[in-house]
Amino acid sequence: MAILVNLIPLDFHHPAENPRCRLDAERDLLTGDELLSDSFPYKEIENGMLWEVEGKWVIQGAVSVDIGANPSAEGGDEDEGVDDQAVKVVDIVDTFRIQEQPAFDKKQFVTFMKRYIKNLTPKLEPEKQESFKKNIGATKFLLSKIKDFQFFVGESMHDDASLVFAYYKEGATDPTFLYFAYGLKEVKC
């Protein structure tokens, strides 16, 4: 006999909607979309310009658990009552509801970056503006991987949103995500 186990608690809410939320969230400075939380550790790369976060493929939904009973001995069909709705998702994509976008070529990416820098710079504190301008060369790192990226934006899918980049490191089975550190604002939950 198989029993279905729901992996998502009945009282689950998206972190931004949960009144008991205890996680600090990182929101897109331009749109307010929640893109990350402190439950996903990051590593600073490219002089702190980018945050690198490891995503994981996870199973979400109902999962069949074999408890060792013999349904045929009990007069039941082996698959009776089993409604396996499990799906495989990437934890970061699912948790923050980020939305995949069409791929960019180099020209489109450079155009996006010019607009992004123009929109983001006035939102930064003066000392961060200088550091941001000084380290914007991190875009060369991104350009070198452009063909490997999947592109994501926050849930609002706003045109001026910060991009989140996902790619697979050589030999990896789980994606790595890159965030513009200066485009994130910490919000205490």
mmCIF file of the C-alpha atoms, coordinates in Angstrom:
data_MODEL
# 
_entry.id   MODEL 
# 
loop_
_atom_site.group_PDB 
_atom_site.id 
_atom_site.type_symbol 
_atom_site.label_atom_id 
_atom_site.label_alt_id 
_atom_site.label_comp_id 
_atom_site.label_asym_id 
_atom_site.label_entity_id 
_atom_site.label_seq_id 
_atom_site.pdbx_PDB_ins_code 
_atom_site.Cartn_x 
_atom_site.Cartn_y 
_atom_site.Cartn_z 
_atom_site.occupancy 
_atom_site.B_iso_or_equiv 
_atom_site.pdbx_formal_charge 
_atom_site.auth_seq_id 
_atom_site.auth_comp_id 
_atom_site.auth_asym_id 
_atom_site.auth_atom_id 
_atom_site.pdbx_PDB_model_num 
ATOM 1   C CA . MET A 1 1   ? 0.000  0.000  0.000   1.00 0.00 ? 1   MET A CA 1 
ATOM 2   C CA . ALA A 1 2   ? 1.304  3.438  -0.852  1.00 0.00 ? 2   ALA A CA 1 
ATOM 3   C CA . ILE A 1 3   ? 0.543  6.574  1.116   1.00 0.00 ? 3   ILE A CA 1 
ATOM 4   C CA . LEU A 1 4   ? 0.828  10.052 -0.325  1.00 0.00 ? 4   LEU A CA 1 
ATOM 5   C CA . VAL A 1 5   ? 2.839  12.563 1.627   1.00 0.00 ? 5   VAL A CA 1 
ATOM 6   C CA . ASN A 1 6   ? 2.463  16.238 0.883   1.00 0.00 ? 6   ASN A CA 1 
ATOM 7   C CA . LEU A 1 7   ? 5.880  17.867 1.172   1.00 0.00 ? 7   LEU A CA 1 
ATOM 8   C CA . ILE A 1 8   ? 4.459  21.379 1.487   1.00 0.00 ? 8   ILE A CA 1 
ATOM 9   C CA . PRO A 1 9   ? 2.874  22.164 4.881   1.00 0.00 ? 9   PRO A CA 1 
ATOM 10  C CA . LEU A 1 10  ? -0.792 23.078 4.741   1.00 0.00 ? 10  LEU A CA 1 
ATOM 11  C CA . ASP A 1 11  ? -0.069 26.465 6.300   1.00 0.00 ? 11  ASP A CA 1 
ATOM 12  C CA . PHE A 1 12  ? 2.724  27.251 3.797   1.00 0.00 ? 12  PHE A CA 1 
ATOM 13  C CA . HIS A 1 13  ? 2.796  30.792 2.477   1.00 0.00 ? 13  HIS A CA 1 
ATOM 14  C CA . HIS A 1 14  ? 5.253  32.479 0.189   1.00 0.00 ? 14  HIS A CA 1 
ATOM 15  C CA . PRO A 1 15  ? 7.878  34.101 2.495   1.00 0.00 ? 15  PRO A CA 1 
ATOM 16  C CA . ALA A 1 16  ? 6.746  37.608 1.497   1.00 0.00 ? 16  ALA A CA 1 
ATOM 17  C CA . GLU A 1 17  ? 3.163  36.769 2.513   1.00 0.00 ? 17  GLU A CA 1 
ATOM 18  C CA . ASN A 1 18  ? 3.924  34.877 5.726   1.00 0.00 ? 18  ASN A CA 1 
ATOM 19  C CA . PRO A 1 19  ? 3.239  37.004 8.830   1.00 0.00 ? 19  PRO A CA 1 
ATOM 20  C CA . ARG A 1 20  ? 5.497  34.684 10.884  1.00 0.00 ? 20  ARG A CA 1 
ATOM 21  C CA . CYS A 1 21  ? 8.383  35.094 8.439   1.00 0.00 ? 21  CYS A CA 1 
ATOM 22  C CA . ARG A 1 22  ? 11.775 35.140 10.168  1.00 0.00 ? 22  ARG A CA 1 
ATOM 23  C CA . LEU A 1 23  ? 14.005 35.286 7.101   1.00 0.00 ? 23  LEU A CA 1 
ATOM 24  C CA . ASP A 1 24  ? 15.733 38.366 5.841   1.00 0.00 ? 24  ASP A CA 1 
ATOM 25  C CA . ALA A 1 25  ? 14.856 38.908 2.212   1.00 0.00 ? 25  ALA A CA 1 
ATOM 26  C CA . GLU A 1 26  ? 16.787 40.465 -0.628  1.00 0.00 ? 26  GLU A CA 1 
ATOM 27  C CA . ARG A 1 27  ? 14.511 42.488 -2.883  1.00 0.00 ? 27  ARG A CA 1 
ATOM 28  C CA . ASP A 1 28  ? 15.128 43.978 -6.311  1.00 0.00 ? 28  ASP A CA 1 
ATOM 29  C CA . LEU A 1 29  ? 15.973 47.623 -5.636  1.00 0.00 ? 29  LEU A CA 1 
ATOM 30  C CA . LEU A 1 30  ? 14.094 48.742 -8.753  1.00 0.00 ? 30  LEU A CA 1 
ATOM 31  C CA . THR A 1 31  ? 10.906 46.655 -8.525  1.00 0.00 ? 31  THR A CA 1 
ATOM 32  C CA . GLY A 1 32  ? 10.642 45.428 -4.936  1.00 0.00 ? 32  GLY A CA 1 
ATOM 33  C CA . ASP A 1 33  ? 10.392 41.805 -6.097  1.00 0.00 ? 33  ASP A CA 1 
ATOM 34  C CA . GLU A 1 34  ? 11.774 39.313 -3.595  1.00 0.00 ? 34  GLU A CA 1 
ATOM 35  C CA . LEU A 1 35  ? 14.687 37.527 -5.278  1.00 0.00 ? 35  LEU A CA 1 
ATOM 36  C CA . LEU A 1 36  ? 16.581 35.821 -2.457  1.00 0.00 ? 36  LEU A CA 1 
ATOM 37  C CA . SER A 1 37  ? 16.623 35.221 1.289   1.00 0.00 ? 37  SER A CA 1 
ATOM 38  C CA . ASP A 1 38  ? 19.202 34.425 3.923   1.00 0.00 ? 38  ASP A CA 1 
ATOM 39  C CA . SER A 1 39  ? 18.224 30.752 3.714   1.00 0.00 ? 39  SER A CA 1 
ATOM 40  C CA . PHE A 1 40  ? 20.274 30.643 0.493   1.00 0.00 ? 40  PHE A CA 1 
ATOM 41  C CA . PRO A 1 41  ? 23.933 31.420 1.281   1.00 0.00 ? 41  PRO A CA 1 
ATOM 42  C CA . TYR A 1 42  ? 25.864 33.371 -1.323  1.00 0.00 ? 42  TYR A CA 1 
ATOM 43  C CA . LYS A 1 43  ? 29.467 33.934 -2.290  1.00 0.00 ? 43  LYS A CA 1 
ATOM 44  C CA . GLU A 1 44  ? 30.637 37.349 -3.514  1.00 0.00 ? 44  GLU A CA 1 
ATOM 45  C CA . ILE A 1 45  ? 32.475 37.270 -6.830  1.00 0.00 ? 45  ILE A CA 1 
ATOM 46  C CA . GLU A 1 46  ? 33.813 39.876 -9.261  1.00 0.00 ? 46  GLU A CA 1 
ATOM 47  C CA . ASN A 1 47  ? 34.849 42.354 -6.520  1.00 0.00 ? 47  ASN A CA 1 
ATOM 48  C CA . GLY A 1 48  ? 31.527 41.952 -4.744  1.00 0.00 ? 48  GLY A CA 1 
ATOM 49  C CA . MET A 1 49  ? 29.580 43.030 -7.808  1.00 0.00 ? 49  MET A CA 1 
ATOM 50  C CA . LEU A 1 50  ? 27.867 39.636 -8.191  1.00 0.00 ? 50  LEU A CA 1 
ATOM 51  C CA . TRP A 1 51  ? 26.494 37.136 -5.709  1.00 0.00 ? 51  TRP A CA 1 
ATOM 52  C CA . GLU A 1 52  ? 26.768 33.460 -6.587  1.00 0.00 ? 52  GLU A CA 1 
ATOM 53  C CA . VAL A 1 53  ? 24.094 31.178 -5.129  1.00 0.00 ? 53  VAL A CA 1 
ATOM 54  C CA . GLU A 1 54  ? 23.790 27.424 -5.557  1.00 0.00 ? 54  GLU A CA 1 
ATOM 55  C CA . GLY A 1 55  ? 20.312 26.248 -6.518  1.00 0.00 ? 55  GLY A CA 1 
ATOM 56  C CA . LYS A 1 56  ? 19.026 22.711 -6.153  1.00 0.00 ? 56  LYS A CA 1 
ATOM 57  C CA . TRP A 1 57  ? 16.559 20.566 -8.049  1.00 0.00 ? 57  TRP A CA 1 
ATOM 58  C CA . VAL A 1 58  ? 13.896 19.418 -5.571  1.00 0.00 ? 58  VAL A CA 1 
ATOM 59  C CA . ILE A 1 59  ? 10.758 17.298 -5.720  1.00 0.00 ? 59  ILE A CA 1 
ATOM 60  C CA . GLN A 1 60  ? 7.627  19.249 -4.874  1.00 0.00 ? 60  GLN A CA 1 
ATOM 61  C CA . GLY A 1 61  ? 4.156  17.893 -4.289  1.00 0.00 ? 61  GLY A CA 1 
ATOM 62  C CA . ALA A 1 62  ? 2.802  14.484 -3.396  1.00 0.00 ? 62  ALA A CA 1 
ATOM 63  C CA . VAL A 1 63  ? 5.199  11.565 -3.120  1.00 0.00 ? 63  VAL A CA 1 
ATOM 64  C CA . SER A 1 64  ? 4.289  7.898  -2.887  1.00 0.00 ? 64  SER A CA 1 
ATOM 65  C CA . VAL A 1 65  ? 5.707  6.234  0.223   1.00 0.00 ? 65  VAL A CA 1 
ATOM 66  C CA . ASP A 1 66  ? 5.735  2.440  0.444   1.00 0.00 ? 66  ASP A CA 1 
ATOM 67  C CA . ILE A 1 67  ? 4.856  1.382  3.989   1.00 0.00 ? 67  ILE A CA 1 
ATOM 68  C CA . GLY A 1 68  ? 5.323  -2.305 3.238   1.00 0.00 ? 68  GLY A CA 1 
ATOM 69  C CA . ALA A 1 69  ? 1.644  -3.329 3.185   1.00 0.00 ? 69  ALA A CA 1 
ATOM 70  C CA . ASN A 1 70  ? 0.483  -5.682 0.453   1.00 0.00 ? 70  ASN A CA 1 
ATOM 71  C CA . PRO A 1 71  ? -2.534 -4.062 -1.258  1.00 0.00 ? 71  PRO A CA 1 
ATOM 72  C CA . SER A 1 72  ? -3.350 -7.185 -3.284  1.00 0.00 ? 72  SER A CA 1 
ATOM 73  C CA . ALA A 1 73  ? -3.685 -9.204 -0.067  1.00 0.00 ? 73  ALA A CA 1 
ATOM 74  C CA . GLU A 1 74  ? -6.113 -6.596 1.208   1.00 0.00 ? 74  GLU A CA 1 
ATOM 75  C CA . GLY A 1 75  ? -8.183 -6.789 -1.964  1.00 0.00 ? 75  GLY A CA 1 
ATOM 76  C CA . GLY A 1 76  ? -6.976 -3.418 -3.277  1.00 0.00 ? 76  GLY A CA 1 
ATOM 77  C CA . ASP A 1 77  ? -5.390 -2.368 -6.518  1.00 0.00 ? 77  ASP A CA 1 
ATOM 78  C CA . GLU A 1 78  ? -1.697 -1.499 -6.214  1.00 0.00 ? 78  GLU A CA 1 
ATOM 79  C CA . ASP A 1 79  ? -2.190 2.033  -7.556  1.00 0.00 ? 79  ASP A CA 1 
ATOM 80  C CA . GLU A 1 80  ? -5.547 2.607  -5.891  1.00 0.00 ? 80  GLU A CA 1 
ATOM 81  C CA . GLY A 1 81  ? -5.765 6.076  -4.391  1.00 0.00 ? 81  GLY A CA 1 
ATOM 82  C CA . VAL A 1 82  ? -2.342 7.135  -5.602  1.00 0.00 ? 82  VAL A CA 1 
ATOM 83  C CA . ASP A 1 83  ? -2.428 10.525 -7.284  1.00 0.00 ? 83  ASP A CA 1 
ATOM 84  C CA . ASP A 1 84  ? 1.238  11.339 -7.639  1.00 0.00 ? 84  ASP A CA 1 
ATOM 85  C CA . GLN A 1 85  ? 1.502  15.002 -8.548  1.00 0.00 ? 85  GLN A CA 1 
ATOM 86  C CA . ALA A 1 86  ? 5.180  15.366 -7.771  1.00 0.00 ? 86  ALA A CA 1 
ATOM 87  C CA . VAL A 1 87  ? 7.127  17.738 -9.971  1.00 0.00 ? 87  VAL A CA 1 
ATOM 88  C CA . LYS A 1 88  ? 10.822 18.548 -10.109 1.00 0.00 ? 88  LYS A CA 1 
ATOM 89  C CA . VAL A 1 89  ? 11.596 22.263 -9.649  1.00 0.00 ? 89  VAL A CA 1 
ATOM 90  C CA . VAL A 1 90  ? 14.612 24.424 -8.899  1.00 0.00 ? 90  VAL A CA 1 
ATOM 91  C CA . ASP A 1 91  ? 14.292 25.659 -5.319  1.00 0.00 ? 91  ASP A CA 1 
ATOM 92  C CA . ILE A 1 92  ? 15.215 29.297 -6.006  1.00 0.00 ? 92  ILE A CA 1 
ATOM 93  C CA . VAL A 1 93  ? 12.931 29.594 -9.034  1.00 0.00 ? 93  VAL A CA 1 
ATOM 94  C CA . ASP A 1 94  ? 10.018 28.094 -7.122  1.00 0.00 ? 94  ASP A CA 1 
ATOM 95  C CA . THR A 1 95  ? 10.544 29.855 -3.787  1.00 0.00 ? 95  THR A CA 1 
ATOM 96  C CA . PHE A 1 96  ? 10.853 33.363 -5.200  1.00 0.00 ? 96  PHE A CA 1 
ATOM 97  C CA . ARG A 1 97  ? 8.614  32.866 -8.222  1.00 0.00 ? 97  ARG A CA 1 
ATOM 98  C CA . ILE A 1 98  ? 11.247 34.249 -10.557 1.00 0.00 ? 98  ILE A CA 1 
ATOM 99  C CA . GLN A 1 99  ? 10.199 34.138 -14.186 1.00 0.00 ? 99  GLN A CA 1 
ATOM 100 C CA . GLU A 1 100 ? 12.353 32.881 -17.040 1.00 0.00 ? 100 GLU A CA 1 
ATOM 101 C CA . GLN A 1 101 ? 12.923 35.316 -19.887 1.00 0.00 ? 101 GLN A CA 1 
ATOM 102 C CA . PRO A 1 102 ? 14.042 34.785 -23.477 1.00 0.00 ? 102 PRO A CA 1 
ATOM 103 C CA . ALA A 1 103 ? 17.790 34.526 -23.947 1.00 0.00 ? 103 ALA A CA 1 
ATOM 104 C CA . PHE A 1 104 ? 19.793 37.669 -24.719 1.00 0.00 ? 104 PHE A CA 1 
ATOM 105 C CA . ASP A 1 105 ? 22.473 37.947 -27.340 1.00 0.00 ? 105 ASP A CA 1 
ATOM 106 C CA . LYS A 1 106 ? 25.507 40.155 -26.622 1.00 0.00 ? 106 LYS A CA 1 
ATOM 107 C CA . LYS A 1 107 ? 24.009 43.248 -28.234 1.00 0.00 ? 107 LYS A CA 1 
ATOM 108 C CA . GLN A 1 108 ? 20.724 42.913 -26.333 1.00 0.00 ? 108 GLN A CA 1 
ATOM 109 C CA . PHE A 1 109 ? 22.615 42.343 -23.092 1.00 0.00 ? 109 PHE A CA 1 
ATOM 110 C CA . VAL A 1 110 ? 24.773 45.454 -23.544 1.00 0.00 ? 110 VAL A CA 1 
ATOM 111 C CA . THR A 1 111 ? 21.628 47.500 -24.284 1.00 0.00 ? 111 THR A CA 1 
ATOM 112 C CA . PHE A 1 112 ? 19.969 46.087 -21.150 1.00 0.00 ? 112 PHE A CA 1 
ATOM 113 C CA . MET A 1 113 ? 23.042 46.841 -19.019 1.00 0.00 ? 113 MET A CA 1 
ATOM 114 C CA . LYS A 1 114 ? 23.200 50.477 -20.170 1.00 0.00 ? 114 LYS A CA 1 
ATOM 115 C CA . ARG A 1 115 ? 19.553 50.970 -19.189 1.00 0.00 ? 115 ARG A CA 1 
ATOM 116 C CA . TYR A 1 116 ? 20.010 49.037 -15.934 1.00 0.00 ? 116 TYR A CA 1 
ATOM 117 C CA . ILE A 1 117 ? 23.030 51.131 -14.887 1.00 0.00 ? 117 ILE A CA 1 
ATOM 118 C CA . LYS A 1 118 ? 21.143 54.333 -15.737 1.00 0.00 ? 118 LYS A CA 1 
ATOM 119 C CA . ASN A 1 119 ? 18.122 53.237 -13.665 1.00 0.00 ? 119 ASN A CA 1 
ATOM 120 C CA . LEU A 1 120 ? 20.010 51.735 -10.725 1.00 0.00 ? 120 LEU A CA 1 
ATOM 121 C CA . THR A 1 121 ? 22.728 54.344 -10.112 1.00 0.00 ? 121 THR A CA 1 
ATOM 122 C CA . PRO A 1 122 ? 20.412 57.106 -8.779  1.00 0.00 ? 122 PRO A CA 1 
ATOM 123 C CA . LYS A 1 123 ? 18.828 54.602 -6.349  1.00 0.00 ? 123 LYS A CA 1 
ATOM 124 C CA . LEU A 1 124 ? 22.192 53.844 -4.713  1.00 0.00 ? 124 LEU A CA 1 
ATOM 125 C CA . GLU A 1 125 ? 23.738 55.765 -1.830  1.00 0.00 ? 125 GLU A CA 1 
ATOM 126 C CA . PRO A 1 126 ? 26.575 58.070 -3.015  1.00 0.00 ? 126 PRO A CA 1 
ATOM 127 C CA . GLU A 1 127 ? 29.413 55.837 -1.737  1.00 0.00 ? 127 GLU A CA 1 
ATOM 128 C CA . LYS A 1 128 ? 27.822 52.781 -3.364  1.00 0.00 ? 128 LYS A CA 1 
ATOM 129 C CA . GLN A 1 129 ? 27.430 54.690 -6.646  1.00 0.00 ? 129 GLN A CA 1 
ATOM 130 C CA . GLU A 1 130 ? 31.194 55.130 -6.875  1.00 0.00 ? 130 GLU A CA 1 
ATOM 131 C CA . SER A 1 131 ? 31.905 51.495 -6.055  1.00 0.00 ? 131 SER A CA 1 
ATOM 132 C CA . PHE A 1 132 ? 29.231 50.358 -8.515  1.00 0.00 ? 132 PHE A CA 1 
ATOM 133 C CA . LYS A 1 133 ? 30.722 52.437 -11.339 1.00 0.00 ? 133 LYS A CA 1 
ATOM 134 C CA . LYS A 1 134 ? 34.237 51.252 -10.469 1.00 0.00 ? 134 LYS A CA 1 
ATOM 135 C CA . ASN A 1 135 ? 33.298 47.550 -10.552 1.00 0.00 ? 135 ASN A CA 1 
ATOM 136 C CA . ILE A 1 136 ? 30.822 47.529 -13.438 1.00 0.00 ? 136 ILE A CA 1 
ATOM 137 C CA . GLY A 1 137 ? 33.514 45.672 -15.393 1.00 0.00 ? 137 GLY A CA 1 
ATOM 138 C CA . ALA A 1 138 ? 31.897 42.525 -13.971 1.00 0.00 ? 138 ALA A CA 1 
ATOM 139 C CA . THR A 1 139 ? 29.660 42.710 -17.041 1.00 0.00 ? 139 THR A CA 1 
ATOM 140 C CA . LYS A 1 140 ? 32.615 41.360 -19.034 1.00 0.00 ? 140 LYS A CA 1 
ATOM 141 C CA . PHE A 1 141 ? 32.472 38.235 -16.869 1.00 0.00 ? 141 PHE A CA 1 
ATOM 142 C CA . LEU A 1 142 ? 28.751 37.926 -17.629 1.00 0.00 ? 142 LEU A CA 1 
ATOM 143 C CA . LEU A 1 143 ? 29.292 38.518 -21.349 1.00 0.00 ? 143 LEU A CA 1 
ATOM 144 C CA . SER A 1 144 ? 31.812 35.687 -21.427 1.00 0.00 ? 144 SER A CA 1 
ATOM 145 C CA . LYS A 1 145 ? 29.088 33.276 -20.239 1.00 0.00 ? 145 LYS A CA 1 
ATOM 146 C CA . ILE A 1 146 ? 26.098 34.767 -22.059 1.00 0.00 ? 146 ILE A CA 1 
ATOM 147 C CA . LYS A 1 147 ? 25.471 31.664 -24.181 1.00 0.00 ? 147 LYS A CA 1 
ATOM 148 C CA . ASP A 1 148 ? 25.335 29.471 -21.061 1.00 0.00 ? 148 ASP A CA 1 
ATOM 149 C CA . PHE A 1 149 ? 22.769 31.569 -19.164 1.00 0.00 ? 149 PHE A CA 1 
ATOM 150 C CA . GLN A 1 150 ? 19.097 31.257 -18.512 1.00 0.00 ? 150 GLN A CA 1 
ATOM 151 C CA . PHE A 1 151 ? 17.690 34.688 -17.687 1.00 0.00 ? 151 PHE A CA 1 
ATOM 152 C CA . PHE A 1 152 ? 15.160 35.388 -14.943 1.00 0.00 ? 152 PHE A CA 1 
ATOM 153 C CA . VAL A 1 153 ? 13.372 38.405 -13.482 1.00 0.00 ? 153 VAL A CA 1 
ATOM 154 C CA . GLY A 1 154 ? 11.228 38.817 -10.400 1.00 0.00 ? 154 GLY A CA 1 
ATOM 155 C CA . GLU A 1 155 ? 7.601  37.878 -10.105 1.00 0.00 ? 155 GLU A CA 1 
ATOM 156 C CA . SER A 1 156 ? 6.317  41.249 -11.403 1.00 0.00 ? 156 SER A CA 1 
ATOM 157 C CA . MET A 1 157 ? 8.180  40.705 -14.707 1.00 0.00 ? 157 MET A CA 1 
ATOM 158 C CA . HIS A 1 158 ? 8.814  44.467 -14.879 1.00 0.00 ? 158 HIS A CA 1 
ATOM 159 C CA . ASP A 1 159 ? 10.867 45.650 -17.872 1.00 0.00 ? 159 ASP A CA 1 
ATOM 160 C CA . ASP A 1 160 ? 13.370 47.466 -15.642 1.00 0.00 ? 160 ASP A CA 1 
ATOM 161 C CA . ALA A 1 161 ? 13.845 44.574 -13.231 1.00 0.00 ? 161 ALA A CA 1 
ATOM 162 C CA . SER A 1 162 ? 17.232 43.262 -12.266 1.00 0.00 ? 162 SER A CA 1 
ATOM 163 C CA . LEU A 1 163 ? 18.226 40.125 -14.119 1.00 0.00 ? 163 LEU A CA 1 
ATOM 164 C CA . VAL A 1 164 ? 19.063 36.888 -12.345 1.00 0.00 ? 164 VAL A CA 1 
ATOM 165 C CA . PHE A 1 165 ? 21.322 34.565 -14.319 1.00 0.00 ? 165 PHE A CA 1 
ATOM 166 C CA . ALA A 1 166 ? 21.378 30.775 -14.019 1.00 0.00 ? 166 ALA A CA 1 
ATOM 167 C CA . TYR A 1 167 ? 23.890 28.387 -15.528 1.00 0.00 ? 167 TYR A CA 1 
ATOM 168 C CA . TYR A 1 168 ? 25.410 24.991 -14.897 1.00 0.00 ? 168 TYR A CA 1 
ATOM 169 C CA . LYS A 1 169 ? 29.034 24.829 -13.883 1.00 0.00 ? 169 LYS A CA 1 
ATOM 170 C CA . GLU A 1 170 ? 31.023 22.151 -15.660 1.00 0.00 ? 170 GLU A CA 1 
ATOM 171 C CA . GLY A 1 171 ? 29.854 18.736 -14.451 1.00 0.00 ? 171 GLY A CA 1 
ATOM 172 C CA . ALA A 1 172 ? 27.167 20.184 -12.164 1.00 0.00 ? 172 ALA A CA 1 
ATOM 173 C CA . THR A 1 173 ? 23.648 18.775 -12.004 1.00 0.00 ? 173 THR A CA 1 
ATOM 174 C CA . ASP A 1 174 ? 22.230 21.762 -10.095 1.00 0.00 ? 174 ASP A CA 1 
ATOM 175 C CA . PRO A 1 175 ? 22.175 25.334 -11.407 1.00 0.00 ? 175 PRO A CA 1 
ATOM 176 C CA . THR A 1 176 ? 24.210 28.250 -10.078 1.00 0.00 ? 176 THR A CA 1 
ATOM 177 C CA . PHE A 1 177 ? 22.509 31.641 -9.908  1.00 0.00 ? 177 PHE A CA 1 
ATOM 178 C CA . LEU A 1 178 ? 24.166 35.046 -10.233 1.00 0.00 ? 178 LEU A CA 1 
ATOM 179 C CA . TYR A 1 179 ? 22.654 38.242 -8.804  1.00 0.00 ? 179 TYR A CA 1 
ATOM 180 C CA . PHE A 1 180 ? 23.728 41.867 -9.146  1.00 0.00 ? 180 PHE A CA 1 
ATOM 181 C CA . ALA A 1 181 ? 24.663 42.619 -5.521  1.00 0.00 ? 181 ALA A CA 1 
ATOM 182 C CA . TYR A 1 182 ? 24.091 46.372 -5.898  1.00 0.00 ? 182 TYR A CA 1 
ATOM 183 C CA . GLY A 1 183 ? 20.623 45.750 -7.293  1.00 0.00 ? 183 GLY A CA 1 
ATOM 184 C CA . LEU A 1 184 ? 19.443 44.071 -4.096  1.00 0.00 ? 184 LEU A CA 1 
ATOM 185 C CA . LYS A 1 185 ? 18.058 45.679 -0.969  1.00 0.00 ? 185 LYS A CA 1 
ATOM 186 C CA . GLU A 1 186 ? 17.929 43.754 2.310   1.00 0.00 ? 186 GLU A CA 1 
ATOM 187 C CA . VAL A 1 187 ? 14.536 43.759 3.959   1.00 0.00 ? 187 VAL A CA 1 
ATOM 188 C CA . LYS A 1 188 ? 14.198 42.507 7.517   1.00 0.00 ? 188 LYS A CA 1 
ATOM 189 C CA . CYS A 1 189 ? 11.225 40.242 7.804   1.00 0.00 ? 189 CYS A CA 1 
# 
